[in-house]
Amino acid sequence: MFSLKSPIIYCKGVTAQRAELLQQELGIKSCNDLLHLFPYRYVDKTRFYKINQLQSTAAEVQVIGKITQVKRVQQKRGSRLVAIFSDETGSIELVWFKGVKWVKEVLKINTPYVIYGKLNLFNNTFSMPHPEMELLTEYKKKVQSAMQPIYPSTEKLTKKNITTKVVRTLIQNLFVQIDAKVKETLSPTFIAQYNLISRSEALLNVHFPTSQEKLAVAQHRLKFEELFFIQLQLIRKKLIRQHKNKGYRFENVGNYFNSFYKNNLPFDLTNAQKKVLKEIRKDVASEVQMNRLLQGDVGSGKTIVALLTMLLALDNGFQAALMAPTEILATQHFNAVKELLGSMDIQVELLTGSTKSKKRKEIHQHLEDGTLHILIGTHALLEDKVVFKNLGIAIIDEQHRFGVAQRSKMWKKNELPPHILVMTATPIPRTLAMSVYGDLDISVIDELPSGRKEVKTVHRFDKNRLAVFKFLKDEIAKGRQVYIVYPLIQESAAMDYKDLMDGYESIARDFPAPQYQISIVHGKMKSADKDYEMQRFVKGETQIMVATTVIEVGVNVPNASVMVIESSERFGLSQLHQLRGRVGRGADQSYCILLSDYKLSEEAKTRLKTMVETSDGFKIAEVDLKLRGPGNIMGTQQSGVLNLKIADVVKDTAVLVKARNAAIELLQKDPHLSREENRAILETYTQIQKSTGLWSAIS
C-alpha cells in the first residue's frame, strides 16, 4: 500500500532511471524525502503587466494577450520566428531562434495566452526571446500556484532533463496521491498556542504558494517545527542526564583551593572569571554530574579557572585530568600549572605520545595508588592502561578536536562519571551554541584580565612589505619577538602564494645572521625538531618564528609582540583570530599585520575588514557564521547535527529562540511527553531518535 515511507519509485512519474538519479544527486530515497525537498527560491508570477507598463529592467514579467501575426525571418544562419503579441494597450515581439518549425506549428492566432519571460529592448521595441507560454484556458484549470518554486538541482539532473519543471510536476502528482493529507507532528493545543498553521497546509503552501503572505506563514511553521524537535532532543537529553547521571559531590572548599587563592594567584580574577567559578562550584556541589562548556577568548584566563576547578576536586579527595589536542598545548598547560602551583605539595605529571615507557609506568602506578593528583596530557590519557584511583573531574581543552567516542572514554574511567568541563577559545555564536551544545550548560568569560592591551590590527598589501620589515626591525631592536605565519608548506601550482620555504629564504636575506636569529616550524617536521625550534623561540634565542598554522593554538610567548600573517586572505576568520591571540600576552603594545594580495574576493575583504575593526571573538564568530554557514563551523557537518532542510540558524534566530522556549515549557509541564494531547509530538520525537541517532551521550 502506498505511503510517504514508500520508495521514490512508487511516486507517480518517477521511472527507475529518475529514481536512481534523484537518490544519487539529491539523496532522495522515499516519497517523504521528495515532499521535503524544499524550493530554494520562487519566481513570482502573481502579477500580470499591461504592455504599456513594461520597463527595461532585468526582471521577468507576465502578460496576457493574443498573437496577431507570425513571420519567419531569414538570418545569416537559418531563420528566426517572430510573433506580434498584443493586448489592448500595445504590442511586443516574441522571438524564437531554436525549434522554429515546431513552434510555428503549435502557435494559435487570436487566442488568449499567458506569456512569461525576460524582456529585451532594441530600437525602442520590446521583445521576449523564448517565452514560457500557456493558453489562458489551461492556465486557469491548474492547481499550480502563481509563484513558481525553483528546486535544488545538479548538472547531471539538468543533463538528464530532470528540470525544476519536472520536479514540480512530481511533487504535484505526490500531493494528488496522498490526497494532500500529511500526518500532523504537533498537538492541536500547541498549534493554537504558537499560532501555527497545520502541517498539510504548510507543505502545500511551501511548494505551491498563491501569495508571499501564505509562503511566509508556511515557512515559519516548518522552520519552527524543525528547530523545535532539535531543541526538544537536546533539552530532554540534558534533563535525562541530570536525572540519571549522578556525580561526585564536592562539598568542601578546602586547603588546596584557599591556599592557592590567597598565596599563588598571580592577579585578581576578573568578574567574568568569578561568575564562571560560581557556576562551576554550584554544579560540582550538587549530586548531578557537571557537563559544562566554558567559552573564553584567547587570553581570557581559562587556565586559572580550570586549575581552581581541579583544586576543588583535590580538596574533596579526588584526582583531576586535563586533556589537550596537541603535545605542544598539553606541555604548555603542564608548564603553566606547575608554575602557578609553585611549591604547593601537589603532584602533577605530563603524559603524551612521546613520554618514555619507564616514565609511563611510574605515572600509571602513581595514578592507581592516588599519589598523583593532576594528570595533564593528550589522547594518551584515553588509553585503557591509564587507570585513576578516583577521577573527580576531566577538563577537555579545544574539545571540537576530539571525537565523541574519544571523549566518552573519559567517562568510563570511574564507577560514577567524573564532572566534565569542556573549554574552547573558539567563540561560538549564541544561535549555534543553542543548536549544537543545547544540552550543555554554558559559561562565558567575556572580559580580558586587567593590564592587557588590545592588539592593534592593520591590513597591508604586498607592496608595503619593505615598510612592514622596517617596523619589525624596530620592534626587535626594542627586544621584542615576531611571528611570521604562512598558509602553505610547498609550492602549489594552482595557487600563486608565497610558500613557507620561499618566505623563509627572503626573510633570512632581509634579517641576516648573526644580527638576527630565525626559527622555522611546520607540520612536516619531526616532533623533536619542532619542539627544539619552539623552545629556542620561547627562551628568546631567536627573534623571528617563521611558521605555518601549527602555532595557531596555545604557544605562550609573552615577549612576542608582532604577528605577521602572509597571504592573510587565505585564512578563515576564526583562524586569523586564533593567530592574533598568540601576541598581546605581555605588558607591551602588540600588533597584528595582515598582508595580502591586491586581488581580494568580497568575502576576503569582509574577513580582513572585520579583523581590523574588532577583537571581540563573539562578533568575529557571528560574521564567520554568516560567511561560512553553520555546517562548516565547529565541524557540525561531520556530526550531521545541523543538516537542516528549511531553517537557517543564522537568519532564523528569532524562530530558534521561540522553538527553544516552547520545548523548555513543554518539558516542564510534561517531562515524559506522556499526556494524550502530546501524543503526536512523542511519536515524531521517537521517530526522529530512531532515524537520526544524532545525539550521542556526550555533547
KARA-V40404 format. One record per helix or strand of 2 or more residues. SS is the DSSP state (2 for helix, 1 for strand). FROM is the first residue (numbers start at 1). TO is the last residue. If there is no record, write none. Layout:
BEGIN
ss->[SS	SS]
from->[FROM	FROM]
to->[TO	TO]
END
This chain:
BEGIN
ss->[2	2	2	1	2	1	1	1	2	1	1	1	1	2	1	2	2	2	2	2	2	2	1	2	1	2	1	2	1	2	1	2	2	1	2	1	1	2	1	2	1	2	1	2	1	2	2	1	2	2	2	2	2]
from->[8	16	31	41	51	60	79	90	100	112	120	125	132	136	147	155	164	188	199	212	255	271	291	302	319	327	348	357	374	379	391	399	404	419	430	441	456	462	481	500	518	527	544	549	560	568	573	591	602	617	630	653	676]
to->[10	26	35	44	53	74	87	96	106	118	122	129	135	141	150	159	177	193	207	244	264	285	296	315	323	341	351	369	377	382	397	401	411	424	436	445	461	477	485	510	521	538	547	551	565	570	580	596	613	628	639	669	692]
END
